Amino acid sequence: MANRILVVDDAAFMRMMIKDILTKNGYEVVGEASDGVQAVEKYQELQPDLVTLDITMPEMDGIEALKRIRAVDPNARVIMCSAMGQQAMVIDAIQAGAKDFVVKPFQADRVIAAVKKVLG
């Protein structure tokens, strides 16, 4: 069975790009969210195997969403997506329990390597 992934980014075209990379590599994208509040709701509703989570979003940023998802499910597997120059936030995310991070613009091989690593 394909691993089920929730894709979270406030930019629709970014979600589309990452969905495209994932589905082409045999993963199932079971849901999308455009901010941290939605991300937490969708996580609880869908219980995906993995979440790709943008750091910078309106309403609630990725770090806060990560903390809330991990509060709901301490075993949650989350990969953070960050723009260049967000190193400090990436460190915060790793400390908050993110398993890996990928930098935008997405490189398909890097995204898939991170997903494979995190899903084991």
N, CA, C and O atoms as CSV, one atom per row, in Angstrom:
chain,resi,resn,atom,element,x,y,z
A,1,MET,N,N,0.846,-1.206,0.000
A,1,MET,CA,C,0.000,0.000,0.000
A,1,MET,C,C,0.879,1.254,0.000
A,1,MET,O,O,1.902,1.313,0.682
A,2,ALA,N,N,0.466,2.233,-0.764
A,2,ALA,CA,C,1.251,3.475,-0.861
A,2,ALA,C,C,1.203,4.234,0.462
A,2,ALA,O,O,0.191,4.225,1.163
A,3,ASN,N,N,2.316,4.891,0.790
A,3,ASN,CA,C,2.319,5.737,1.974
A,3,ASN,C,C,1.444,6.954,1.729
A,3,ASN,O,O,1.461,7.544,0.649
A,4,ARG,N,N,0.678,7.319,2.752
A,4,ARG,CA,C,-0.285,8.418,2.645
A,4,ARG,C,C,0.350,9.702,3.169
A,4,ARG,O,O,0.860,9.744,4.289
A,5,ILE,N,N,0.311,10.744,2.348
A,5,ILE,CA,C,1.009,11.989,2.682
A,5,ILE,C,C,0.065,13.185,2.653
A,5,ILE,O,O,-0.776,13.315,1.764
A,6,LEU,N,N,0.226,14.052,3.646
A,6,LEU,CA,C,-0.507,15.323,3.719
A,6,LEU,C,C,0.462,16.432,3.315
A,6,LEU,O,O,1.556,16.537,3.869
A,7,VAL,N,N,0.060,17.257,2.351
A,7,VAL,CA,C,0.917,18.322,1.832
A,7,VAL,C,C,0.392,19.676,2.324
A,7,VAL,O,O,-0.767,20.023,2.096
A,8,VAL,N,N,1.261,20.431,2.999
A,8,VAL,CA,C,0.846,21.711,3.570
A,8,VAL,C,C,1.739,22.847,3.079
A,8,VAL,O,O,2.947,22.853,3.318
A,9,ASP,N,N,1.127,23.804,2.390
A,9,ASP,CA,C,1.850,24.998,1.917
A,9,ASP,C,C,0.809,26.050,1.585
A,9,ASP,O,O,-0.258,25.724,1.063
A,10,ASP,N,N,1.103,27.308,1.882
A,10,ASP,CA,C,0.108,28.346,1.582
A,10,ASP,C,C,0.052,28.674,0.086
A,10,ASP,O,O,-0.910,29.286,-0.378
A,11,ALA,N,N,1.074,28.271,-0.666
A,11,ALA,CA,C,1.072,28.534,-2.114
A,11,ALA,C,C,0.575,27.299,-2.861
A,11,ALA,O,O,1.174,26.227,-2.775
A,12,ALA,N,N,-0.522,27.459,-3.591
A,12,ALA,CA,C,-1.126,26.335,-4.318
A,12,ALA,C,C,-0.143,25.705,-5.304
A,12,ALA,O,O,-0.115,24.483,-5.453
A,13,PHE,N,N,0.671,26.537,-5.984
A,13,PHE,CA,C,1.591,25.982,-6.982
A,13,PHE,C,C,2.694,25.154,-6.317
A,13,PHE,O,O,3.202,24.206,-6.915
A,14,MET,N,N,3.064,25.506,-5.092
A,14,MET,CA,C,4.055,24.712,-4.347
A,14,MET,C,C,3.455,23.354,-3.973
A,14,MET,O,O,4.114,22.320,-4.075
A,15,ARG,N,N,2.189,23.380,-3.537
A,15,ARG,CA,C,1.517,22.111,-3.220
A,15,ARG,C,C,1.444,21.240,-4.469
A,15,ARG,O,O,1.657,20.029,-4.409
A,16,MET,N,N,1.144,21.862,-5.584
A,16,MET,CA,C,1.043,21.136,-6.841
A,16,MET,C,C,2.382,20.511,-7.219
A,16,MET,O,O,2.439,19.357,-7.645
A,17,MET,N,N,3.452,21.276,-7.062
A,17,MET,CA,C,4.788,20.775,-7.394
A,17,MET,C,C,5.152,19.560,-6.542
A,17,MET,O,O,5.633,18.549,-7.055
A,18,ILE,N,N,4.919,19.673,-5.247
A,18,ILE,CA,C,5.318,18.590,-4.359
A,18,ILE,C,C,4.418,17.373,-4.554
A,18,ILE,O,O,4.879,16.234,-4.479
A,19,LYS,N,N,3.121,17.622,-4.806
A,19,LYS,CA,C,2.196,16.519,-5.088
A,19,LYS,C,C,2.628,15.759,-6.329
A,19,LYS,O,O,2.586,14.529,-6.372
A,20,ASP,N,N,3.040,16.507,-7.331
A,20,ASP,CA,C,3.484,15.932,-8.595
A,20,ASP,C,C,4.693,15.019,-8.360
A,20,ASP,O,O,4.739,13.892,-8.854
A,21,ILE,N,N,5.665,15.522,-7.602
A,21,ILE,CA,C,6.871,14.742,-7.293
A,21,ILE,C,C,6.487,13.460,-6.550
A,21,ILE,O,O,6.976,12.378,-6.875
A,22,LEU,N,N,5.612,13.587,-5.554
A,22,LEU,CA,C,5.242,12.445,-4.725
A,22,LEU,C,C,4.459,11.394,-5.497
A,22,LEU,O,O,4.763,10.204,-5.418
A,23,THR,N,N,3.442,11.839,-6.250
A,23,THR,CA,C,2.597,10.874,-6.957
A,23,THR,C,C,3.378,10.159,-8.057
A,23,THR,O,O,3.161,8.972,-8.298
A,24,LYS,N,N,4.280,10.866,-8.720
A,24,LYS,CA,C,5.113,10.233,-9.755
A,24,LYS,C,C,6.009,9.147,-9.171
A,24,LYS,O,O,6.447,8.241,-9.879
A,25,ASN,N,N,6.272,9.250,-7.880
A,25,ASN,CA,C,7.142,8.272,-7.225
A,25,ASN,C,C,6.354,7.261,-6.388
A,25,ASN,O,O,6.912,6.582,-5.527
A,26,GLY,N,N,5.067,7.174,-6.652
A,26,GLY,CA,C,4.261,6.120,-6.046
A,26,GLY,C,C,3.670,6.398,-4.676
A,26,GLY,O,O,3.161,5.489,-4.021
A,27,TYR,N,N,3.734,7.652,-4.238
A,27,TYR,CA,C,3.128,8.007,-2.952
A,27,TYR,C,C,1.724,8.537,-3.187
A,27,TYR,O,O,1.410,9.055,-4.259
A,28,GLU,N,N,0.880,8.399,-2.163
A,28,GLU,CA,C,-0.493,8.868,-2.276
A,28,GLU,C,C,-0.658,10.144,-1.460
A,28,GLU,O,O,-0.429,10.147,-0.250
A,29,VAL,N,N,-1.058,11.232,-2.125
A,29,VAL,CA,C,-1.328,12.484,-1.411
A,29,VAL,C,C,-2.798,12.444,-0.989
A,29,VAL,O,O,-3.696,12.530,-1.826
A,30,VAL,N,N,-3.032,12.314,0.321
A,30,VAL,CA,C,-4.399,12.123,0.813
A,30,VAL,C,C,-5.085,13.424,1.194
A,30,VAL,O,O,-6.297,13.454,1.406
A,31,GLY,N,N,-4.306,14.504,1.281
A,31,GLY,CA,C,-4.916,15.776,1.646
A,31,GLY,C,C,-3.948,16.918,1.475
A,31,GLY,O,O,-2.739,16.731,1.335
A,32,GLU,N,N,-4.526,18.128,1.490
A,32,GLU,CA,C,-3.742,19.354,1.381
A,32,GLU,C,C,-4.265,20.353,2.396
A,32,GLU,O,O,-5.438,20.323,2.769
A,33,ALA,N,N,-3.387,21.233,2.835
A,33,ALA,CA,C,-3.808,22.328,3.698
A,33,ALA,C,C,-2.987,23.553,3.331
A,33,ALA,O,O,-1.853,23.436,2.865
A,34,SER,N,N,-3.570,24.733,3.545
A,34,SER,CA,C,-2.882,25.957,3.138
A,34,SER,C,C,-2.422,26.810,4.319
A,34,SER,O,O,-1.828,27.870,4.124
A,35,ASP,N,N,-2.695,26.351,5.542
A,35,ASP,CA,C,-2.120,27.042,6.709
A,35,ASP,C,C,-2.012,26.054,7.864
A,35,ASP,O,O,-2.495,24.925,7.781
A,36,GLY,N,N,-1.380,26.490,8.928
A,36,GLY,CA,C,-1.106,25.607,10.054
A,36,GLY,C,C,-2.345,25.102,10.774
A,36,GLY,O,O,-2.379,23.965,11.244
A,37,VAL,N,N,-3.370,25.956,10.859
A,37,VAL,CA,C,-4.613,25.556,11.531
A,37,VAL,C,C,-5.245,24.381,10.788
A,37,VAL,O,O,-5.625,23.379,11.393
A,38,GLN,N,N,-5.350,24.522,9.468
A,38,GLN,CA,C,-5.882,23.442,8.620
A,38,GLN,C,C,-5.009,22.193,8.722
A,38,GLN,O,O,-5.516,21.072,8.749
A,39,ALA,N,N,-3.703,22.397,8.778
A,39,ALA,CA,C,-2.765,21.269,8.832
A,39,ALA,C,C,-3.056,20.378,10.042
A,39,ALA,O,O,-3.085,19.153,9.929
A,40,VAL,N,N,-3.268,21.003,11.192
A,40,VAL,CA,C,-3.523,20.249,12.417
A,40,VAL,C,C,-4.857,19.512,12.306
A,40,VAL,O,O,-4.957,18.343,12.678
A,41,GLU,N,N,-5.888,20.204,11.789
A,41,GLU,CA,C,-7.212,19.589,11.614
A,41,GLU,C,C,-7.134,18.393,10.668
A,41,GLU,O,O,-7.652,17.315,10.962
A,42,LYS,N,N,-6.475,18.604,9.526
A,42,LYS,CA,C,-6.376,17.539,8.519
A,42,LYS,C,C,-5.551,16.363,9.040
A,42,LYS,O,O,-5.839,15.208,8.726
A,43,TYR,N,N,-4.539,16.660,9.825
A,43,TYR,CA,C,-3.715,15.581,10.375
A,43,TYR,C,C,-4.587,14.661,11.225
A,43,TYR,O,O,-4.529,13.437,11.102
A,44,GLN,N,N,-5.398,15.277,12.091
A,44,GLN,CA,C,-6.252,14.489,12.985
A,44,GLN,C,C,-7.292,13.701,12.195
A,44,GLN,O,O,-7.608,12.559,12.526
A,45,GLU,N,N,-7.812,14.326,11.155
A,45,GLU,CA,C,-8.859,13.712,10.340
A,45,GLU,C,C,-8.305,12.562,9.483
A,45,GLU,O,O,-8.918,11.497,9.397
A,46,LEU,N,N,-7.144,12.784,8.851
A,46,LEU,CA,C,-6.627,11.831,7.860
A,46,LEU,C,C,-5.602,10.838,8.408
A,46,LEU,O,O,-5.410,9.756,7.855
A,47,GLN,N,N,-4.949,11.226,9.504
A,47,GLN,CA,C,-3.872,10.413,10.090
A,47,GLN,C,C,-2.903,9.877,9.025
A,47,GLN,O,O,-2.752,8.666,8.862
A,48,PRO,N,N,-2.249,10.801,8.303
A,48,PRO,CA,C,-1.326,10.383,7.239
A,48,PRO,C,C,-0.045,9.772,7.806
A,48,PRO,O,O,0.255,9.904,8.992
A,49,ASP,N,N,0.703,9.099,6.926
A,49,ASP,CA,C,1.984,8.508,7.332
A,49,ASP,C,C,3.068,9.570,7.430
A,49,ASP,O,O,4.063,9.404,8.136
A,50,LEU,N,N,2.855,10.670,6.705
A,50,LEU,CA,C,3.885,11.710,6.609
A,50,LEU,C,C,3.238,13.041,6.263
A,50,LEU,O,O,2.225,13.092,5.565
A,51,VAL,N,N,3.835,14.117,6.759
A,51,VAL,CA,C,3.377,15.470,6.421
A,51,VAL,C,C,4.550,16.254,5.856
A,51,VAL,O,O,5.645,16.231,6.418
A,52,THR,N,N,4.325,16.955,4.736
A,52,THR,CA,C,5.317,17.950,4.297
A,52,THR,C,C,4.726,19.293,4.720
A,52,THR,O,O,3.594,19.627,4.369
A,53,LEU,N,N,5.498,20.043,5.467
A,53,LEU,CA,C,4.975,21.233,6.138
A,53,LEU,C,C,5.823,22.454,5.826
A,53,LEU,O,O,7.014,22.493,6.131
A,54,ASP,N,N,5.198,23.447,5.216
A,54,ASP,CA,C,5.876,24.705,4.917
A,54,ASP,C,C,6.135,25.441,6.235
A,54,ASP,O,O,5.320,25.366,7.154
A,55,ILE,N,N,7.243,26.138,6.330
A,55,ILE,CA,C,7.532,26.869,7.573
A,55,ILE,C,C,6.747,28.178,7.648
A,55,ILE,O,O,6.141,28.484,8.674
A,56,THR,N,N,6.759,28.948,6.559
A,56,THR,CA,C,6.153,30.274,6.586
A,56,THR,C,C,4.747,30.262,6.006
A,56,THR,O,O,4.569,30.124,4.795
A,57,MET,N,N,3.748,30.407,6.875
A,57,MET,CA,C,2.347,30.402,6.438
A,57,MET,C,C,1.531,31.374,7.278
A,57,MET,O,O,1.919,31.711,8.397
A,58,PRO,N,N,0.393,31.826,6.735
A,58,PRO,CA,C,-0.498,32.692,7.527
A,58,PRO,C,C,-1.224,31.884,8.611
A,58,PRO,O,O,-1.127,30.657,8.642
A,59,GLU,N,N,-1.935,32.562,9.478
A,59,GLU,CA,C,-2.734,31.957,10.563
A,59,GLU,C,C,-1.861,31.299,11.626
A,59,GLU,O,O,-1.845,31.726,12.780
A,60,MET,N,N,-1.140,30.264,11.229
A,60,MET,CA,C,-0.259,29.568,12.168
A,60,MET,C,C,0.912,29.052,11.352
A,60,MET,O,O,0.713,28.375,10.343
A,61,ASP,N,N,2.141,29.365,11.777
A,61,ASP,CA,C,3.287,28.939,10.963
A,61,ASP,C,C,3.580,27.452,11.147
A,61,ASP,O,O,2.988,26.780,11.992
A,62,GLY,N,N,4.500,26.966,10.337
A,62,GLY,CA,C,4.815,25.549,10.323
A,62,GLY,C,C,5.383,25.027,11.626
A,62,GLY,O,O,5.142,23.877,11.994
A,63,ILE,N,N,6.139,25.865,12.331
A,63,ILE,CA,C,6.751,25.425,13.599
A,63,ILE,C,C,5.650,25.167,14.644
A,63,ILE,O,O,5.661,24.154,15.344
A,64,GLU,N,N,4.717,26.097,14.725
A,64,GLU,CA,C,3.611,25.953,15.681
A,64,GLU,C,C,2.725,24.765,15.293
A,64,GLU,O,O,2.292,23.997,16.152
A,65,ALA,N,N,2.463,24.625,13.992
A,65,ALA,CA,C,1.657,23.498,13.506
A,65,ALA,C,C,2.355,22.171,13.841
A,65,ALA,O,O,1.717,21.211,14.272
A,66,LEU,N,N,3.667,22.142,13.635
A,66,LEU,CA,C,4.460,20.948,13.961
A,66,LEU,C,C,4.297,20.584,15.435
A,66,LEU,O,O,4.069,19.423,15.777
A,67,LYS,N,N,4.416,21.592,16.306
A,67,LYS,CA,C,4.304,21.349,17.751
A,67,LYS,C,C,2.921,20.791,18.097
A,67,LYS,O,O,2.793,19.891,18.927
A,68,ARG,N,N,1.891,21.342,17.449
A,68,ARG,CA,C,0.524,20.885,17.751
A,68,ARG,C,C,0.264,19.485,17.203
A,68,ARG,O,O,-0.405,18.673,17.843
A,69,ILE,N,N,0.794,19.210,16.020
A,69,ILE,CA,C,0.640,17.868,15.445
A,69,ILE,C,C,1.353,16.843,16.339
A,69,ILE,O,O,0.824,15.762,16.599
A,70,ARG,N,N,2.552,17.195,16.804
A,70,ARG,CA,C,3.319,16.286,17.662
A,70,ARG,C,C,2.654,16.129,19.034
A,70,ARG,O,O,2.823,15.102,19.691
A,71,ALA,N,N,1.902,17.138,19.463
A,71,ALA,CA,C,1.168,17.028,20.732
A,71,ALA,C,C,0.031,16.018,20.580
A,71,ALA,O,O,-0.269,15.271,21.511
A,72,VAL,N,N,-0.595,15.999,19.410
A,72,VAL,CA,C,-1.673,15.065,19.102
A,72,VAL,C,C,-1.101,13.657,18.899
A,72,VAL,O,O,-1.657,12.668,19.377
A,73,ASP,N,N,0.023,13.593,18.179
A,73,ASP,CA,C,0.641,12.307,17.841
A,73,ASP,C,C,2.158,12.441,17.952
A,73,ASP,O,O,2.808,12.935,17.031
A,74,PRO,N,N,2.723,12.002,19.078
A,74,PRO,CA,C,4.175,12.139,19.285
A,74,PRO,C,C,5.011,11.410,18.230
A,74,PRO,O,O,6.191,11.713,18.053
A,75,ASN,N,N,4.397,10.446,17.529
A,75,ASN,CA,C,5.125,9.703,16.503
A,75,ASN,C,C,4.955,10.289,15.103
A,75,ASN,O,O,5.392,9.689,14.121
A,76,ALA,N,N,4.332,11.438,15.011
A,76,ALA,CA,C,4.089,12.058,13.702
A,76,ALA,C,C,5.402,12.238,12.946
A,76,ALA,O,O,6.419,12.628,13.519
A,77,ARG,N,N,5.356,11.944,11.646
A,77,ARG,CA,C,6.541,12.099,10.806
A,77,ARG,C,C,6.334,13.318,9.912
A,77,ARG,O,O,5.445,13.348,9.062
A,78,VAL,N,N,7.175,14.311,10.131
A,78,VAL,CA,C,7.008,15.596,9.446
A,78,VAL,C,C,8.313,16.021,8.792
A,78,VAL,O,O,9.377,15.985,9.409
A,79,ILE,N,N,8.209,16.425,7.529
A,79,ILE,CA,C,9.346,17.020,6.814
A,79,ILE,C,C,9.007,18.491,6.593
A,79,ILE,O,O,7.957,18.815,6.039
A,80,MET,N,N,9.894,19.374,7.025
A,80,MET,CA,C,9.676,20.810,6.853
A,80,MET,C,C,10.164,21.259,5.480
A,80,MET,O,O,11.159,20.755,4.960
A,81,CYS,N,N,9.439,22.220,4.905
A,81,CYS,CA,C,9.847,22.821,3.637
A,81,CYS,C,C,10.173,24.277,3.917
A,81,CYS,O,O,9.350,25.012,4.464
A,82,SER,N,N,11.371,24.688,3.541
A,82,SER,CA,C,11.763,26.061,3.854
A,82,SER,C,C,12.370,26.735,2.645
A,82,SER,O,O,12.914,26.093,1.747
A,83,ALA,N,N,12.259,28.042,2.653
A,83,ALA,CA,C,12.944,28.831,1.630
A,83,ALA,C,C,14.405,28.976,2.045
A,83,ALA,O,O,14.754,28.726,3.199
A,84,MET,N,N,15.235,29.370,1.130
A,84,MET,CA,C,16.638,29.635,1.451
A,84,MET,C,C,16.714,30.664,2.576
A,84,MET,O,O,15.869,31.552,2.675
A,85,GLY,N,N,17.732,30.534,3.420
A,85,GLY,CA,C,17.956,31.550,4.444
A,85,GLY,C,C,17.061,31.421,5.661
A,85,GLY,O,O,16.960,32.362,6.449
A,86,GLN,N,N,16.404,30.271,5.836
A,86,GLN,CA,C,15.569,30.087,7.027
A,86,GLN,C,C,16.219,29.103,8.003
A,86,GLN,O,O,15.528,28.374,8.715
A,87,GLN,N,N,17.553,29.093,8.028
A,87,GLN,CA,C,18.274,28.102,8.824
A,87,GLN,C,C,17.847,28.091,10.292
A,87,GLN,O,O,17.681,27.027,10.888
A,88,ALA,N,N,17.672,29.275,10.867
A,88,ALA,CA,C,17.315,29.340,12.290
A,88,ALA,C,C,15.982,28.650,12.538
A,88,ALA,O,O,15.814,27.934,13.525
A,89,MET,N,N,15.026,28.875,11.621
A,89,MET,CA,C,13.714,28.257,11.773
A,89,MET,C,C,13.785,26.749,11.553
A,89,MET,O,O,13.055,25.985,12.185
A,90,VAL,N,N,14.663,26.331,10.657
A,90,VAL,CA,C,14.848,24.899,10.414
A,90,VAL,C,C,15.368,24.229,11.687
A,90,VAL,O,O,14.913,23.143,12.046
A,91,ILE,N,N,16.310,24.867,12.363
A,91,ILE,CA,C,16.847,24.331,13.621
A,91,ILE,C,C,15.734,24.234,14.660
A,91,ILE,O,O,15.626,23.230,15.364
A,92,ASP,N,N,14.904,25.278,14.759
A,92,ASP,CA,C,13.744,25.250,15.672
A,92,ASP,C,C,12.848,24.055,15.352
A,92,ASP,O,O,12.381,23.355,16.250
A,93,ALA,N,N,12.617,23.834,14.057
A,93,ALA,CA,C,11.725,22.755,13.613
A,93,ALA,C,C,12.291,21.387,13.981
A,93,ALA,O,O,11.561,20.512,14.447
A,94,ILE,N,N,13.589,21.207,13.768
A,94,ILE,CA,C,14.227,19.929,14.100
A,94,ILE,C,C,14.131,19.693,15.610
A,94,ILE,O,O,13.857,18.580,16.060
A,95,GLN,N,N,14.361,20.753,16.379
A,95,GLN,CA,C,14.261,20.634,17.846
A,95,GLN,C,C,12.835,20.310,18.281
A,95,GLN,O,O,12.620,19.640,19.291
A,96,ALA,N,N,11.853,20.800,17.498
A,96,ALA,CA,C,10.447,20.559,17.826
A,96,ALA,C,C,9.973,19.192,17.327
A,96,ALA,O,O,8.832,18.798,17.567
A,97,GLY,N,N,10.855,18.476,16.635
A,97,GLY,CA,C,10.518,17.111,16.267
A,97,GLY,C,C,10.386,16.814,14.785
A,97,GLY,O,O,9.989,15.711,14.413
A,98,ALA,N,N,10.713,17.782,13.928
A,98,ALA,CA,C,10.695,17.493,12.480
A,98,ALA,C,C,11.780,16.460,12.178
A,98,ALA,O,O,12.841,16.457,12.802
A,99,LYS,N,N,11.501,15.591,11.220
A,99,LYS,CA,C,12.444,14.512,10.914
A,99,LYS,C,C,13.470,14.906,9.854
A,99,LYS,O,O,14.559,14.335,9.792
A,100,ASP,N,N,13.116,15.882,9.022
A,100,ASP,CA,C,14.032,16.297,7.958
A,100,ASP,C,C,13.499,17.601,7.390
A,100,ASP,O,O,12.429,18.065,7.784
A,101,PHE,N,N,14.244,18.191,6.464
A,101,PHE,CA,C,13.740,19.388,5.792
A,101,PHE,C,C,14.227,19.403,4.357
A,101,PHE,O,O,15.283,18.862,4.031
A,102,VAL,N,N,13.431,20.038,3.505
A,102,VAL,CA,C,13.835,20.241,2.115
A,102,VAL,C,C,13.725,21.725,1.813
A,102,VAL,O,O,12.862,22.423,2.345
A,103,VAL,N,N,14.609,22.187,0.958
A,103,VAL,CA,C,14.669,23.608,0.637
A,103,VAL,C,C,13.994,23.865,-0.705
A,103,VAL,O,O,14.140,23.090,-1.650
A,104,LYS,N,N,13.252,24.969,-0.769
A,104,LYS,CA,C,12.640,25.392,-2.028
A,104,LYS,C,C,13.688,26.156,-2.838
A,104,LYS,O,O,14.590,26.751,-2.249
A,105,PRO,N,N,13.600,26.159,-4.131
A,105,PRO,CA,C,12.669,25.400,-4.971
A,105,PRO,C,C,12.946,23.902,-4.886
A,105,PRO,O,O,14.101,23.479,-4.840
A,106,PHE,N,N,11.879,23.104,-4.866
A,106,PHE,CA,C,12.011,21.670,-4.647
A,106,PHE,C,C,12.796,20.975,-5.746
A,106,PHE,O,O,12.586,21.218,-6.935
A,107,GLN,N,N,13.703,20.108,-5.325
A,107,GLN,CA,C,14.392,19.223,-6.268
A,107,GLN,C,C,13.831,17.840,-5.998
A,107,GLN,O,O,13.899,17.331,-4.879
A,108,ALA,N,N,13.276,17.241,-7.041
A,108,ALA,CA,C,12.565,15.973,-6.890
A,108,ALA,C,C,13.383,14.924,-6.150
A,108,ALA,O,O,12.874,14.270,-5.240
A,109,ASP,N,N,14.652,14.758,-6.533
A,109,ASP,CA,C,15.452,13.700,-5.909
A,109,ASP,C,C,15.678,13.951,-4.423
A,109,ASP,O,O,15.734,13.012,-3.629
A,110,ARG,N,N,15.806,15.223,-4.052
A,110,ARG,CA,C,16.007,15.570,-2.639
A,110,ARG,C,C,14.724,15.301,-1.838
A,110,ARG,O,O,14.775,14.776,-0.726
A,111,VAL,N,N,13.577,15.670,-2.421
A,111,VAL,CA,C,12.290,15.436,-1.752
A,111,VAL,C,C,12.095,13.938,-1.512
A,111,VAL,O,O,11.741,13.519,-0.410
A,112,ILE,N,N,12.328,13.143,-2.546
A,112,ILE,CA,C,12.121,11.690,-2.452
A,112,ILE,C,C,13.117,11.059,-1.477
A,112,ILE,O,O,12.759,10.150,-0.728
A,113,ALA,N,N,14.356,11.533,-1.485
A,113,ALA,CA,C,15.362,11.017,-0.541
A,113,ALA,C,C,14.898,11.268,0.901
A,113,ALA,O,O,15.007,10.389,1.755
A,114,ALA,N,N,14.384,12.464,1.159
A,114,ALA,CA,C,13.923,12.809,2.511
A,114,ALA,C,C,12.732,11.935,2.902
A,114,ALA,O,O,12.681,11.412,4.015
A,115,VAL,N,N,11.781,11.780,1.988
A,115,VAL,CA,C,10.589,10.974,2.255
A,115,VAL,C,C,10.978,9.523,2.557
A,115,VAL,O,O,10.490,8.927,3.517
A,116,LYS,N,N,11.856,8.971,1.733
A,116,LYS,CA,C,12.293,7.573,1.943
A,116,LYS,C,C,12.992,7.420,3.290
A,116,LYS,O,O,12.769,6.449,4.013
A,117,LYS,N,N,13.839,8.394,3.615
A,117,LYS,CA,C,14.574,8.336,4.865
A,117,LYS,C,C,13.610,8.367,6.063
A,117,LYS,O,O,13.744,7.577,6.998
A,118,VAL,N,N,12.653,9.275,6.021
A,118,VAL,CA,C,11.744,9.467,7.135
A,118,VAL,C,C,10.750,8.309,7.282
A,118,VAL,O,O,10.393,7.926,8.396
A,119,LEU,N,N,10.314,7.764,6.158
A,119,LEU,CA,C,9.370,6.644,6.226
A,119,LEU,C,C,10.092,5.311,6.465
A,119,LEU,O,O,9.463,4.287,6.733
A,120,GLY,N,N,11.418,5.347,6.362
A,120,GLY,CA,C,12.198,4.145,6.618
A,120,GLY,C,C,12.052,3.152,5.479
A,120,GLY,O,O,12.642,2.073,5.521
